[in-house]
Amino acid sequence: MELHKKICILFVFLIKYVYIFCKILNTMEKIGYIVSKNKIRNIMEGFGVITDVNQITTPKPYLVVGIGEARKLADKFSILNHKLNDKGGFWTFAKNEKRNEYERDLEEFYKYSFNNIINNIKYYYINILNINLKQVKKIIELLNNNERKYIYCNRDMVYVYYHNNIIGFSLALLEYSGFSRQKTIAKIKRNKSNIVSENDGFLSLRIKEYLKNNKYLVPYFMSLQ
């Protein structure tokens, strides 16, 4: 009887843990959302699937699937206009309504969402050779502070995602100025508040295709992991 009681307690604990974990996953930031009452498969990484637009807690693009749901949500519905409103809302037919239009609109929604990231995240390139001592100190303070930052270091550049801004500086110019690349990256890694990656292998080929040459956005995608 005692063993049965322990198993029941353990089962309840596991249920609560799974519920909390799922809740955390659902509240993680997304690139955009697909809104559908039915199950949707093969959605690109970084996009969330929800059943109701009210589940979106921060302003993000969203695509409503199904003409019936679209009619309910559109400011002024038109079958010829797949824009629901001026707040990043769009609609498409369900797959079983018009498959070709569904697939085309989904791809267009992905493109729109990636362009939305590019337009809304400010990128600042810092030329190490053209900044003064005060600005250098500010960069050092930023890299050493206790706030979480996502940092992507490749062979040539360091990109830091912080408060919806990205700053980038050249490791080659840093080395030209007399600083060691290896020691700089090692110092950045020593701060436990810095989430650092030295490769973009975690990104899928699909996301890389949409990113094209915008490597500076890699730390933003690190924040979605």
Secondary structure, 3 states (H helix, E strand, C coil): CHHHHHHHHHHHHHHHHHHHHHHHHHHCCCCEEEECCCCCCCCCCCEEEECCHHHCCCCCCEEEECHHHHHHHCCCCECCECECCCCCEEEECCCCCCHHHHHHHHHHHHHHHHHHHHHHCEEEEECHHHCCHHHHHHHHHHHHCCCCEEEEECCCEEEEEECCEEEEEEHHHHHHCCCCHHHHHHHHHHCCCEEEECCCCCCCHHHHHHHCCCHHHHHHHHCCC
